[in-house]
Amino acid sequence: MHFPELSPKFQILLDSARGRKIAVVGHMRPDGDCVSSEFVLARILRRAGAADVVCLNQNPLPSLYENFSCGEKLLGASDFSDGSYSVIIVDCADYARTNARLVERFPKPFAAIDHHITNNPAAEINILDPKAAATAELVAGMAFDCGVRLEKSEASCLYMGIATDTRQFTTSSTRAKTFEIAAALINAGADCAGAAVQLYQREKFAKLKLLGKYIGDLELYDDGKICIGSISKKDFLSAGANKEDSDGLIDYARSVAGVEIAILLEELDDGVKGSLRGKSPGYSVNEIASVFGGGGHLAAAGFTAKGETLESFRQKIVELAADHLKKTSIGNTINGKKI
């Protein structure tokens, strides 16, 4: 079994779904892992006998993932108010990061499936594994463990979720089990070559223009260990881009030689959205994000700083990151040797 400790809980979830109306919800501004987990879990629950299943999100489905939808749709979370439904959260460390109105209407989720280290269990059934490379890895592995037969489109969808959350199987969270589950998905019909074409060979021109804005704004601090860049609302407008087009841009800052912490700041109407990446889990960038009520993974985290501006916040986050590096032992090494 892929997840011998968690799969019994997943089976309980499937058994409990029979006759139940369920709303599957993911975090706002959904990424590939989030939407793949939502869509495939919804289809599995439907086959398990759920009376009805809908997928909710605060934001629309990003165009990058349209061809992985398996025929499912994302409905607006803020408009959903049918109290006869039970809520299941996927790929979300904090229920509050789904939608404020939804949380008010459904204060107690029925279940949660997640892989973020900062997750605070809030559901009746909590299926959590911070060692998993992606929530899609959890959904796929537990489905196989429980004898669920996945359709080819579902296998491709979950494969996409794992591939995107591991940055094509390159993150430190990628482990032997990740490849084992990916192989099982391929055996179930996942089209890995087709997924690569959909994900990496049909980039929107507007996103490339936005990337140019971000790269043009990059600066190095702390002897080149911190790389930061920002994107203003004007940048989005001039590039003809939208919020989903900023996904993955921070990886260019992290790729710079010598950089240990990369930062992407995005201007919002009421503050600044921040994304953090560390070259190693040892940097625990989730601790920086937690200062502003955010969280995520050890090497990848995010937050929203309300009431801030790009100009006022830039130096603040740089100083916080520099101080964090000084306190982190891995930040005081050169070529793996402590100094």
Phi and psi restraints in degrees (value plus and minus 20) as a CYANA .aco file:
   2 HIS   PHI     -96.8   -56.8
   2 HIS   PSI     -59.8   -19.8
   3 PHE   PHI    -155.0  -115.0
   3 PHE   PSI      54.4    94.4
   4 PRO   PHI     -80.7   -40.7
   4 PRO   PSI     -47.6    -7.6
   5 GLU   PHI    -105.6   -65.6
   5 GLU   PSI     -48.5    -8.5
   6 LEU   PHI    -116.8   -76.8
   6 LEU   PSI     -52.0   -12.0
   7 SER   PHI     -79.3   -39.3
   7 SER   PSI     -54.3   -14.3
   8 PRO   PHI     -79.4   -39.4
   8 PRO   PSI     -55.8   -15.8
   9 LYS   PHI     -86.3   -46.3
   9 LYS   PSI     -58.9   -18.9
  10 PHE   PHI     -84.7   -44.7
  10 PHE   PSI     -57.6   -17.6
  11 GLN   PHI     -85.5   -45.5
  11 GLN   PSI     -58.9   -18.9
  12 ILE   PHI     -81.8   -41.8
  12 ILE   PSI     -60.1   -20.1
  13 LEU   PHI     -82.0   -42.0
  13 LEU   PSI     -64.3   -24.3
  14 LEU   PHI     -84.2   -44.2
  14 LEU   PSI     -61.8   -21.8
  15 ASP   PHI     -85.6   -45.6
  15 ASP   PSI     -57.6   -17.6
  16 SER   PHI     -93.2   -53.2
  16 SER   PSI     -38.0     2.0
  17 ALA   PHI     -94.3   -54.3
  17 ALA   PSI     -40.4    -0.4
  18 ARG   PHI     -79.6   -39.6
  18 ARG   PSI      99.0   139.0
  19 GLY   PHI      61.0   101.0
  19 GLY   PSI     -21.4    18.6
  20 ARG   PHI    -116.7   -76.7
  20 ARG   PSI     127.3   167.3
  21 LYS   PHI    -115.0   -75.0
  21 LYS   PSI     106.2   146.2
  22 ILE   PHI    -147.7  -107.7
  22 ILE   PSI     118.2   158.2
  23 ALA   PHI    -133.5   -93.5
  23 ALA   PSI      97.0   137.0
  24 VAL   PHI    -115.6   -75.6
  24 VAL   PSI     104.1   144.1
  25 VAL   PHI    -148.7  -108.7
  25 VAL   PSI     121.8   161.8
  26 GLY   PHI    -139.2   -99.2
  26 GLY   PSI     160.0   200.0
  27 HIS   PHI     -91.1   -51.1
  27 HIS   PSI     134.0   174.0
  28 MET   PHI     -79.2   -39.2
  28 MET   PSI     135.5   175.5
  29 ARG   PHI      29.7    69.7
  29 ARG   PSI      43.8    83.8
  30 PRO   PHI     -84.3   -44.3
  30 PRO   PSI     120.9   160.9
  31 ASP   PHI    -121.1   -81.1
  31 ASP   PSI    -193.0  -153.0
  32 GLY   PHI     -82.6   -42.6
  32 GLY   PSI     -59.8   -19.8
  33 ASP   PHI     -84.1   -44.1
  33 ASP   PSI     -62.5   -22.5
  34 CYS   PHI     -83.2   -43.2
  34 CYS   PSI     -72.3   -32.3
  35 VAL   PHI     -89.4   -49.4
  35 VAL   PSI     -56.5   -16.5
  36 SER   PHI     -85.2   -45.2
  36 SER   PSI     -60.2   -20.2
  37 SER   PHI     -86.8   -46.8
  37 SER   PSI     -61.8   -21.8
  38 GLU   PHI     -81.2   -41.2
  38 GLU   PSI     -72.5   -32.5
  39 PHE   PHI     -84.1   -44.1
  39 PHE   PSI     -68.1   -28.1
  40 VAL   PHI     -92.4   -52.4
  40 VAL   PSI     -58.7   -18.7
  41 LEU   PHI     -81.1   -41.1
  41 LEU   PSI     -60.2   -20.2
  42 ALA   PHI     -79.2   -39.2
  42 ALA   PSI     -62.7   -22.7
  43 ARG   PHI     -89.8   -49.8
  43 ARG   PSI     -57.4   -17.4
  44 ILE   PHI     -84.7   -44.7
  44 ILE   PSI     -63.7   -23.7
  45 LEU   PHI     -84.5   -44.5
  45 LEU   PSI     -57.6   -17.6
  46 ARG   PHI     -82.6   -42.6
  46 ARG   PSI     -63.8   -23.8
  47 ARG   PHI     -90.3   -50.3
  47 ARG   PSI     -43.4    -3.4
  48 ALA   PHI     -97.8   -57.8
  48 ALA   PSI     -23.2    16.8
  49 GLY   PHI      88.6   128.6
  49 GLY   PSI      -9.4    30.6
  50 ALA   PHI     -81.7   -41.7
  50 ALA   PSI     121.3   161.3
  51 ALA   PHI     -86.0   -46.0
  51 ALA   PSI     -56.9   -16.9
  52 ASP   PHI    -182.5  -142.5
  52 ASP   PSI     127.1   167.1
  53 VAL   PHI    -157.9  -117.9
  53 VAL   PSI     111.3   151.3
  54 VAL   PHI    -146.4  -106.4
  54 VAL   PSI     134.4   174.4
  55 CYS   PHI    -129.1   -89.1
  55 CYS   PSI     110.8   150.8
  56 LEU   PHI    -140.5  -100.5
  56 LEU   PSI     130.0   170.0
  57 ASN   PHI    -180.2  -140.2
  57 ASN   PSI     131.0   171.0
  58 GLN   PHI     -86.5   -46.5
  58 GLN   PSI     -51.2   -11.2
  59 ASN   PHI    -136.4   -96.4
  59 ASN   PSI     139.2   179.2
  60 PRO   PHI     -88.5   -48.5
  60 PRO   PSI     145.1   185.1
  61 LEU   PHI     -88.2   -48.2
  61 LEU   PSI     101.9   141.9
  62 PRO   PHI     -78.6   -38.6
  62 PRO   PSI     121.6   161.6
  63 SER   PHI     -80.2   -40.2
  63 SER   PSI     -47.1    -7.1
  64 LEU   PHI     -79.3   -39.3
  64 LEU   PSI     -48.3    -8.3
  65 TYR   PHI    -127.5   -87.5
  65 TYR   PSI     -10.6    29.4
  66 GLU   PHI     -78.8   -38.8
  66 GLU   PSI     -56.2   -16.2
  67 ASN   PHI    -101.8   -61.8
  67 ASN   PSI     -14.5    25.5
  68 PHE   PHI    -134.8   -94.8
  68 PHE   PSI      -5.7    34.3
  69 SER   PHI     -93.8   -53.8
  69 SER   PSI     -36.1     3.9
  70 CYS   PHI      37.1    77.1
  70 CYS   PSI       5.1    45.1
  71 GLY   PHI      64.5   104.5
  71 GLY   PSI     -20.2    19.8
  72 GLU   PHI    -105.6   -65.6
  72 GLU   PSI     142.5   182.5
  73 LYS   PHI    -150.7  -110.7
  73 LYS   PSI     130.3   170.3
  74 LEU   PHI    -115.6   -75.6
  74 LEU   PSI      99.9   139.9
  75 LEU   PHI    -113.2   -73.2
  75 LEU   PSI     137.2   177.2
  76 GLY   PHI     -89.3   -49.3
  76 GLY   PSI     101.6   141.6
  77 ALA   PHI     -87.2   -47.2
  77 ALA   PSI     -55.2   -15.2
  78 SER   PHI     -88.3   -48.3
  78 SER   PSI     -44.0    -4.0
  79 ASP   PHI    -114.5   -74.5
  79 ASP   PSI     -26.0    14.0
  80 PHE   PHI    -105.0   -65.0
  80 PHE   PSI     104.0   144.0
  81 SER   PHI    -159.4  -119.4
  81 SER   PSI      -9.5    30.5
  82 ASP   PHI     -93.0   -53.0
  82 ASP   PSI      85.7   125.7
  83 GLY   PHI     -90.3   -50.3
  83 GLY   PSI     -25.2    14.8
  84 SER   PHI    -101.3   -61.3
  84 SER   PSI     -24.2    15.8
  85 TYR   PHI    -116.0   -76.0
  85 TYR   PSI     128.4   168.4
  86 SER   PHI    -120.5   -80.5
  86 SER   PSI     121.2   161.2
  87 VAL   PHI    -119.1   -79.1
  87 VAL   PSI     111.8   151.8
  88 ILE   PHI    -138.0   -98.0
  88 ILE   PSI     106.6   146.6
  89 ILE   PHI    -117.5   -77.5
  89 ILE   PSI     116.6   156.6
  90 VAL   PHI    -148.6  -108.6
  90 VAL   PSI     123.4   163.4
  91 ASP   PHI      34.0    74.0
  91 ASP   PSI      19.1    59.1
  92 CYS   PHI    -159.5  -119.5
  92 CYS   PSI      97.0   137.0
  93 ALA   PHI     -92.4   -52.4
  93 ALA   PSI     -46.8    -6.8
  94 ASP   PHI    -154.4  -114.4
  94 ASP   PSI     101.2   141.2
  95 TYR   PHI     -72.5   -32.5
  95 TYR   PSI     -51.8   -11.8
  96 ALA   PHI     -83.1   -43.1
  96 ALA   PSI     -39.5     0.5
  97 ARG   PHI    -106.5   -66.5
  97 ARG   PSI      -7.1    32.9
  98 THR   PHI    -110.8   -70.8
  98 THR   PSI     -89.8   -49.8
  99 ASN   PHI    -188.4  -148.4
  99 ASN   PSI     111.5   151.5
 100 ALA   PHI     -80.5   -40.5
 100 ALA   PSI     -63.5   -23.5
 101 ARG   PHI     -87.0   -47.0
 101 ARG   PSI     -58.0   -18.0
 102 LEU   PHI     -83.3   -43.3
 102 LEU   PSI     -62.5   -22.5
 103 VAL   PHI     -82.6   -42.6
 103 VAL   PSI     -58.3   -18.3
 104 GLU   PHI     -84.9   -44.9
 104 GLU   PSI     -60.6   -20.6
 105 ARG   PHI     -97.8   -57.8
 105 ARG   PSI     -50.7   -10.7
 106 PHE   PHI    -147.8  -107.8
 106 PHE   PSI      54.6    94.6
 107 PRO   PHI     -86.0   -46.0
 107 PRO   PSI     -43.7    -3.7
 108 LYS   PHI    -141.3  -101.3
 108 LYS   PSI      82.1   122.1
 109 PRO   PHI     -85.4   -45.4
 109 PRO   PSI     130.1   170.1
 110 PHE   PHI     -94.4   -54.4
 110 PHE   PSI     -62.7   -22.7
 111 ALA   PHI    -171.5  -131.5
 111 ALA   PSI     141.9   181.9
 112 ALA   PHI    -164.1  -124.1
 112 ALA   PSI     115.5   155.5
 113 ILE   PHI    -146.4  -106.4
 113 ILE   PSI     100.9   140.9
 114 ASP   PHI    -178.5  -138.5
 114 ASP   PSI     142.8   182.8
 115 HIS   PHI    -149.5  -109.5
 115 HIS   PSI      -8.7    31.3
 116 HIS   PHI    -101.1   -61.1
 116 HIS   PSI     118.4   158.4
 117 ILE   PHI     -89.2   -49.2
 117 ILE   PSI     -43.2    -3.2
 118 THR   PHI    -110.8   -70.8
 118 THR   PSI     -10.9    29.1
 119 ASN   PHI     -84.4   -44.4
 119 ASN   PSI     112.6   152.6
 120 ASN   PHI    -128.3   -88.3
 120 ASN   PSI      86.2   126.2
 121 PRO   PHI     -70.6   -30.6
 121 PRO   PSI     106.0   146.0
 122 ALA   PHI    -151.8  -111.8
 122 ALA   PSI     -18.8    21.2
 123 ALA   PHI    -128.6   -88.6
 123 ALA   PSI     150.4   190.4
 124 GLU   PHI     -88.7   -48.7
 124 GLU   PSI     -62.6   -22.6
 125 ILE   PHI    -135.1   -95.1
 125 ILE   PSI      92.8   132.8
 126 ASN   PHI    -130.6   -90.6
 126 ASN   PSI      98.1   138.1
 127 ILE   PHI    -136.0   -96.0
 127 ILE   PSI      75.3   115.3
 128 LEU   PHI    -146.6  -106.6
 128 LEU   PSI     117.2   157.2
 129 ASP   PHI    -169.7  -129.7
 129 ASP   PSI      76.7   116.7
 130 PRO   PHI     -87.1   -47.1
 130 PRO   PSI     -31.4     8.6
 131 LYS   PHI    -104.1   -64.1
 131 LYS   PSI     -35.7     4.3
 132 ALA   PHI     -88.7   -48.7
 132 ALA   PSI     121.4   161.4
 133 ALA   PHI     -93.2   -53.2
 133 ALA   PSI     -42.3    -2.3
 134 ALA   PHI    -181.5  -141.5
 134 ALA   PSI     135.2   175.2
 135 THR   PHI     -85.1   -45.1
 135 THR   PSI     -53.3   -13.3
 136 ALA   PHI     -82.1   -42.1
 136 ALA   PSI     -52.4   -12.4
 137 GLU   PHI     -84.2   -44.2
 137 GLU   PSI     -61.0   -21.0
 138 LEU   PHI     -84.2   -44.2
 138 LEU   PSI     -69.6   -29.6
 139 VAL   PHI     -79.3   -39.3
 139 VAL   PSI     -65.7   -25.7
 140 ALA   PHI     -84.6   -44.6
 140 ALA   PSI     -70.4   -30.4
 141 GLY   PHI     -81.6   -41.6
 141 GLY   PSI     -63.3   -23.3
 142 MET   PHI     -89.6   -49.6
 142 MET   PSI     -54.9   -14.9
 143 ALA   PHI     -81.4   -41.4
 143 ALA   PSI     -65.8   -25.8
 144 PHE   PHI     -82.4   -42.4
 144 PHE   PSI     -62.2   -22.2
 145 ASP   PHI     -80.6   -40.6
 145 ASP   PSI     -55.3   -15.3
 146 CYS   PHI    -112.8   -72.8
 146 CYS   PSI     -10.5    29.5
 147 GLY   PHI      56.6    96.6
 147 GLY   PSI      -1.5    38.5
 148 VAL   PHI     -97.0   -57.0
 148 VAL   PSI     108.3   148.3
 149 ARG   PHI    -111.6   -71.6
 149 ARG   PSI     101.0   141.0
 150 LEU   PHI    -111.5   -71.5
 150 LEU   PSI     119.3   159.3
 151 GLU   PHI     -94.8   -54.8
 151 GLU   PSI     141.5   181.5
 152 LYS   PHI     -78.4   -38.4
 152 LYS   PSI     -62.5   -22.5
 153 SER   PHI     -84.7   -44.7
 153 SER   PSI     -55.4   -15.4
 154 GLU   PHI     -90.1   -50.1
 154 GLU   PSI     -60.3   -20.3
 155 ALA   PHI     -82.8   -42.8
 155 ALA   PSI     -61.5   -21.5
 156 SER   PHI     -85.3   -45.3
 156 SER   PSI     -58.8   -18.8
 157 CYS   PHI     -83.5   -43.5
 157 CYS   PSI     -67.4   -27.4
 158 LEU   PHI     -87.6   -47.6
 158 LEU   PSI     -56.7   -16.7
 159 TYR   PHI     -79.6   -39.6
 159 TYR   PSI     -63.7   -23.7
 160 MET   PHI     -78.7   -38.7
 160 MET   PSI     -63.1   -23.1
 161 GLY   PHI     -80.9   -40.9
 161 GLY   PSI     -61.2   -21.2
 162 ILE   PHI     -89.3   -49.3
 162 ILE   PSI     -63.7   -23.7
 163 ALA   PHI     -82.4   -42.4
 163 ALA   PSI     -61.1   -21.1
 164 THR   PHI     -92.9   -52.9
 164 THR   PSI     -59.0   -19.0
 165 ASP   PHI     -95.4   -55.4
 165 ASP   PSI     -38.0     2.0
 166 THR   PHI    -123.1   -83.1
 166 THR   PSI     -11.4    28.6
 167 ARG   PHI      29.6    69.6
 167 ARG   PSI      37.4    77.4
 168 GLN   PHI      41.7    81.7
 168 GLN   PSI      24.7    64.7
 169 PHE   PHI      43.8    83.8
 169 PHE   PSI      18.7    58.7
 170 THR   PHI    -137.4   -97.4
 170 THR   PSI     -28.3    11.7
 171 THR   PHI     -98.6   -58.6
 171 THR   PSI     142.3   182.3
 172 SER   PHI     -87.7   -47.7
 172 SER   PSI     -36.7     3.3
 173 SER   PHI     -97.1   -57.1
 173 SER   PSI     -33.1     6.9
 174 THR   PHI     -90.1   -50.1
 174 THR   PSI     107.4   147.4
 175 ARG   PHI    -155.4  -115.4
 175 ARG   PSI     157.3   197.3
 176 ALA   PHI     -77.7   -37.7
 176 ALA   PSI     -59.8   -19.8
 177 LYS   PHI     -82.1   -42.1
 177 LYS   PSI     -54.2   -14.2
 178 THR   PHI     -80.2   -40.2
 178 THR   PSI     -65.6   -25.6
 179 PHE   PHI     -88.4   -48.4
 179 PHE   PSI     -56.1   -16.1
 180 GLU   PHI     -82.4   -42.4
 180 GLU   PSI     -63.5   -23.5
 181 ILE   PHI     -90.6   -50.6
 181 ILE   PSI     -58.1   -18.1
 182 ALA   PHI     -81.6   -41.6
 182 ALA   PSI     -60.7   -20.7
 183 ALA   PHI     -84.6   -44.6
 183 ALA   PSI     -60.0   -20.0
 184 ALA   PHI     -83.6   -43.6
 184 ALA   PSI     -56.2   -16.2
 185 LEU   PHI     -87.6   -47.6
 185 LEU   PSI     -59.0   -19.0
 186 ILE   PHI     -84.1   -44.1
 186 ILE   PSI     -60.8   -20.8
 187 ASN   PHI     -84.1   -44.1
 187 ASN   PSI     -46.3    -6.3
 188 ALA   PHI    -104.8   -64.8
 188 ALA   PSI     -22.0    18.0
 189 GLY   PHI      95.5   135.5
 189 GLY   PSI     -17.0    23.0
 190 ALA   PHI     -81.9   -41.9
 190 ALA   PSI     114.6   154.6
 191 ASP   PHI    -117.3   -77.3
 191 ASP   PSI      70.0   110.0
 192 CYS   PHI     -88.1   -48.1
 192 CYS   PSI     -57.0   -17.0
 193 ALA   PHI     -87.0   -47.0
 193 ALA   PSI     -61.8   -21.8
 194 GLY   PHI     -84.6   -44.6
 194 GLY   PSI     -57.6   -17.6
 195 ALA   PHI     -83.6   -43.6
 195 ALA   PSI     -60.2   -20.2
 196 ALA   PHI     -82.4   -42.4
 196 ALA   PSI     -60.9   -20.9
 197 VAL   PHI     -82.8   -42.8
 197 VAL   PSI     -66.8   -26.8
 198 GLN   PHI     -83.0   -43.0
 198 GLN   PSI     -57.9   -17.9
 199 LEU   PHI    -104.6   -64.6
 199 LEU   PSI     -57.4   -17.4
 200 TYR   PHI    -142.1  -102.1
 200 TYR   PSI     -19.1    20.9
 201 GLN   PHI    -148.1  -108.1
 201 GLN   PSI       4.8    44.8
 202 ARG   PHI    -166.0  -126.0
 202 ARG   PSI      29.4    69.4
 203 GLU   PHI     -87.7   -47.7
 203 GLU   PSI     120.2   160.2
 204 LYS   PHI     -91.3   -51.3
 204 LYS   PSI     118.0   158.0
 205 PHE   PHI     -81.0   -41.0
 205 PHE   PSI     -56.3   -16.3
 206 ALA   PHI     -81.6   -41.6
 206 ALA   PSI     -55.0   -15.0
 207 LYS   PHI     -87.9   -47.9
 207 LYS   PSI     -58.2   -18.2
 208 LEU   PHI     -85.3   -45.3
 208 LEU   PSI     -57.4   -17.4
 209 LYS   PHI     -86.4   -46.4
 209 LYS   PSI     -58.2   -18.2
 210 LEU   PHI     -86.5   -46.5
 210 LEU   PSI     -58.8   -18.8
 211 LEU   PHI     -77.8   -37.8
 211 LEU   PSI     -61.4   -21.4
 212 GLY   PHI     -80.4   -40.4
 212 GLY   PSI     -58.6   -18.6
 213 LYS   PHI     -84.3   -44.3
 213 LYS   PSI     -63.0   -23.0
 214 TYR   PHI     -86.6   -46.6
 214 TYR   PSI     -67.9   -27.9
 215 ILE   PHI     -81.8   -41.8
 215 ILE   PSI     -58.0   -18.0
 216 GLY   PHI     -86.1   -46.1
 216 GLY   PSI     -39.1     0.9
 217 ASP   PHI    -119.9   -79.9
 217 ASP   PSI     -23.2    16.8
 218 LEU   PHI     -84.9   -44.9
 218 LEU   PSI     120.3   160.3
 219 GLU   PHI    -158.5  -118.5
 219 GLU   PSI     131.2   171.2
 220 LEU   PHI    -125.4   -85.4
 220 LEU   PSI     122.4   162.4
 221 TYR   PHI    -156.7  -116.7
 221 TYR   PSI     148.2   188.2
 222 ASP   PHI      33.8    73.8
 222 ASP   PSI      35.4    75.4
 223 ASP   PHI      36.5    76.5
 223 ASP   PSI      16.5    56.5
 224 GLY   PHI      61.8   101.8
 224 GLY   PSI     -12.1    27.9
 225 LYS   PHI    -107.3   -67.3
 225 LYS   PSI     -37.2     2.8
 226 ILE   PHI    -140.9  -100.9
 226 ILE   PSI     110.6   150.6
 227 CYS   PHI    -144.3  -104.3
 227 CYS   PSI     105.0   145.0
 228 ILE   PHI    -152.0  -112.0
 228 ILE   PSI     123.4   163.4
 229 GLY   PHI    -169.8  -129.8
 229 GLY   PSI     136.0   176.0
 230 SER   PHI    -150.3  -110.3
 230 SER   PSI     139.3   179.3
 231 ILE   PHI    -149.7  -109.7
 231 ILE   PSI     101.2   141.2
 232 SER   PHI    -109.3   -69.3
 232 SER   PSI     148.4   188.4
 233 LYS   PHI     -81.5   -41.5
 233 LYS   PSI     -54.7   -14.7
 234 LYS   PHI     -84.6   -44.6
 234 LYS   PSI     -56.5   -16.5
 235 ASP   PHI     -83.0   -43.0
 235 ASP   PSI     -64.8   -24.8
 236 PHE   PHI     -79.3   -39.3
 236 PHE   PSI     -63.8   -23.8
 237 LEU   PHI     -85.3   -45.3
 237 LEU   PSI     -67.5   -27.5
 238 SER   PHI     -88.4   -48.4
 238 SER   PSI     -47.9    -7.9
 239 ALA   PHI    -104.3   -64.3
 239 ALA   PSI     -31.5     8.5
 240 GLY   PHI      50.6    90.6
 240 GLY   PSI       6.8    46.8
 241 ALA   PHI    -124.4   -84.4
 241 ALA   PSI     145.7   185.7
 242 ASN   PHI    -143.3  -103.3
 242 ASN   PSI    -198.9  -158.9
 243 LYS   PHI     -79.1   -39.1
 243 LYS   PSI     -56.4   -16.4
 244 GLU   PHI     -85.5   -45.5
 244 GLU   PSI     -41.4    -1.4
 245 ASP   PHI     -93.4   -53.4
 245 ASP   PSI     -29.1    10.9
 246 SER   PHI    -104.7   -64.7
 246 SER   PSI     -29.2    10.8
 247 ASP   PHI     -81.8   -41.8
 247 ASP   PSI     107.1   147.1
 248 GLY   PHI      69.3   109.3
 248 GLY   PSI     -31.1     8.9
 249 LEU   PHI     -84.8   -44.8
 249 LEU   PSI     -52.6   -12.6
 250 ILE   PHI     -82.9   -42.9
 250 ILE   PSI     -42.0    -2.0
 251 ASP   PHI     -83.5   -43.5
 251 ASP   PSI     -45.8    -5.8
 252 TYR   PHI     -89.6   -49.6
 252 TYR   PSI     -56.2   -16.2
 253 ALA   PHI     -90.0   -50.0
 253 ALA   PSI     -59.3   -19.3
 254 ARG   PHI     -88.1   -48.1
 254 ARG   PSI     -46.1    -6.1
 255 SER   PHI     -95.4   -55.4
 255 SER   PSI     -30.6     9.4
 256 VAL   PHI     -87.5   -47.5
 256 VAL   PSI     114.1   154.1
 257 ALA   PHI     -78.5   -38.5
 257 ALA   PSI     112.1   152.1
 258 GLY   PHI      70.4   110.4
 258 GLY   PSI     -36.9     3.1
 259 VAL   PHI     -96.3   -56.3
 259 VAL   PSI     111.3   151.3
 260 GLU   PHI    -128.6   -88.6
 260 GLU   PSI     -51.4   -11.4
 261 ILE   PHI    -149.7  -109.7
 261 ILE   PSI     106.5   146.5
 262 ALA   PHI    -129.8   -89.8
 262 ALA   PSI     125.3   165.3
 263 ILE   PHI    -154.4  -114.4
 263 ILE   PSI     114.6   154.6
 264 LEU   PHI    -143.3  -103.3
 264 LEU   PSI     104.4   144.4
 265 LEU   PHI    -132.0   -92.0
 265 LEU   PSI     115.6   155.6
 266 GLU   PHI    -144.1  -104.1
 266 GLU   PSI     111.4   151.4
 267 GLU   PHI     -94.9   -54.9
 267 GLU   PSI     110.6   150.6
 268 LEU   PHI    -133.7   -93.7
 268 LEU   PSI     150.2   190.2
 269 ASP   PHI     -84.9   -44.9
 269 ASP   PSI     -51.8   -11.8
 270 ASP   PHI    -143.6  -103.6
 270 ASP   PSI       2.8    42.8
 271 GLY   PHI     141.4   181.4
 271 GLY   PSI    -170.8  -130.8
 272 VAL   PHI    -153.7  -113.7
 272 VAL   PSI     112.5   152.5
 273 LYS   PHI    -115.9   -75.9
 273 LYS   PSI     110.2   150.2
 274 GLY   PHI    -137.7   -97.7
 274 GLY   PSI     120.5   160.5
 275 SER   PHI    -142.8  -102.8
 275 SER   PSI     117.9   157.9
 276 LEU   PHI    -146.8  -106.8
 276 LEU   PSI     119.8   159.8
 277 ARG   PHI    -156.2  -116.2
 277 ARG   PSI     116.7   156.7
 278 GLY   PHI    -133.4   -93.4
 278 GLY   PSI     126.9   166.9
 279 LYS   PHI     -92.4   -52.4
 279 LYS   PSI     -34.9     5.1
 280 SER   PHI    -163.4  -123.4
 280 SER   PSI     128.1   168.1
 281 PRO   PHI     -79.3   -39.3
 281 PRO   PSI     -41.5    -1.5
 282 GLY   PHI     -81.1   -41.1
 282 GLY   PSI     -38.4     1.6
 283 TYR   PHI    -101.0   -61.0
 283 TYR   PSI     -36.5     3.5
 284 SER   PHI      25.8    65.8
 284 SER   PSI      36.5    76.5
 285 VAL   PHI     -85.5   -45.5
 285 VAL   PSI     -34.5     5.5
 286 ASN   PHI     -82.5   -42.5
 286 ASN   PSI     -46.2    -6.2
 287 GLU   PHI     -88.0   -48.0
 287 GLU   PSI     -56.7   -16.7
 288 ILE   PHI     -86.2   -46.2
 288 ILE   PSI     -65.1   -25.1
 289 ALA   PHI     -82.0   -42.0
 289 ALA   PSI     -53.6   -13.6
 290 SER   PHI     -84.6   -44.6
 290 SER   PSI     -43.6    -3.6
 291 VAL   PHI     -79.7   -39.7
 291 VAL   PSI     -50.1   -10.1
 292 PHE   PHI    -129.0   -89.0
 292 PHE   PSI       0.6    40.6
 293 GLY   PHI      61.4   101.4
 293 GLY   PSI      -8.8    31.2
 294 GLY   PHI    -117.5   -77.5
 294 GLY   PSI    -183.4  -143.4
 295 GLY   PHI     154.1   194.1
 295 GLY   PSI    -182.2  -142.2
 296 GLY   PHI     123.8   163.8
 296 GLY   PSI    -148.6  -108.6
 297 HIS   PHI    -125.5   -85.5
 297 HIS   PSI     150.9   190.9
 298 LEU   PHI     -82.4   -42.4
 298 LEU   PSI     -56.7   -16.7
 299 ALA   PHI    -128.9   -88.9
 299 ALA   PSI     -17.7    22.3
 300 ALA   PHI    -173.7  -133.7
 300 ALA   PSI      99.2   139.2
 301 ALA   PHI    -168.8  -128.8
 301 ALA   PSI     148.5   188.5
 302 GLY   PHI    -170.2  -130.2
 302 GLY   PSI     146.7   186.7
 303 PHE   PHI    -183.6  -143.6
 303 PHE   PSI     149.6   189.6
 304 THR   PHI    -149.4  -109.4
 304 THR   PSI     103.1   143.1
 305 ALA   PHI    -121.7   -81.7
 305 ALA   PSI      80.8   120.8
 306 LYS   PHI     -89.3   -49.3
 306 LYS   PSI     122.6   162.6
 307 GLY   PHI      58.0    98.0
 307 GLY   PSI     -18.9    21.1
 308 GLU   PHI    -115.3   -75.3
 308 GLU   PSI     142.2   182.2
 309 THR   PHI    -140.0  -100.0
 309 THR   PSI     141.1   181.1
 310 LEU   PHI     -78.4   -38.4
 310 LEU   PSI     -61.6   -21.6
 311 GLU   PHI     -86.6   -46.6
 311 GLU   PSI     -64.4   -24.4
 312 SER   PHI     -97.4   -57.4
 312 SER   PSI     -48.5    -8.5
 313 PHE   PHI    -107.9   -67.9
 313 PHE   PSI     -45.4    -5.4
 314 ARG   PHI     -75.8   -35.8
 314 ARG   PSI     -72.7   -32.7
 315 GLN   PHI     -87.0   -47.0
 315 GLN   PSI     -53.2   -13.2
 316 LYS   PHI     -82.9   -42.9
 316 LYS   PSI     -65.8   -25.8
 317 ILE   PHI     -93.4   -53.4
 317 ILE   PSI     -51.8   -11.8
 318 VAL   PHI     -84.3   -44.3
 318 VAL   PSI     -64.9   -24.9
 319 GLU   PHI     -84.5   -44.5
 319 GLU   PSI     -57.7   -17.7
 320 LEU   PHI     -86.7   -46.7
 320 LEU   PSI     -60.5   -20.5
 321 ALA   PHI     -87.3   -47.3
 321 ALA   PSI     -60.1   -20.1
 322 ALA   PHI     -84.4   -44.4
 322 ALA   PSI     -62.0   -22.0
 323 ASP   PHI     -85.2   -45.2
 323 ASP   PSI     -57.7   -17.7
 324 HIS   PHI     -84.4   -44.4
 324 HIS   PSI     -60.2   -20.2
 325 LEU   PHI     -81.7   -41.7
 325 LEU   PSI     -59.2   -19.2
 326 LYS   PHI     -86.0   -46.0
 326 LYS   PSI     -53.4   -13.4
 327 LYS   PHI    -104.5   -64.5
 327 LYS   PSI     -33.8     6.2
 328 THR   PHI    -116.6   -76.6
 328 THR   PSI     101.6   141.6
 329 SER   PHI     -77.5   -37.5
 329 SER   PSI     -56.7   -16.7
 330 ILE   PHI     -86.2   -46.2
 330 ILE   PSI     -42.2    -2.2
 331 GLY   PHI     -97.2   -57.2
 331 GLY   PSI     -26.5    13.5
 332 ASN   PHI    -132.0   -92.0
 332 ASN   PSI      20.6    60.6
 333 THR   PHI    -148.4  -108.4
 333 THR   PSI     135.9   175.9
 334 ILE   PHI    -149.8  -109.8
 334 ILE   PSI     100.2   140.2
 335 ASN   PHI      33.9    73.9
 335 ASN   PSI      18.7    58.7
 336 GLY   PHI      63.2   103.2
 336 GLY   PSI     -22.6    17.4
 337 LYS   PHI    -125.1   -85.1
 337 LYS   PSI     110.9   150.9
 338 LYS   PHI     -89.6   -49.6
 338 LYS   PSI     120.7   160.7
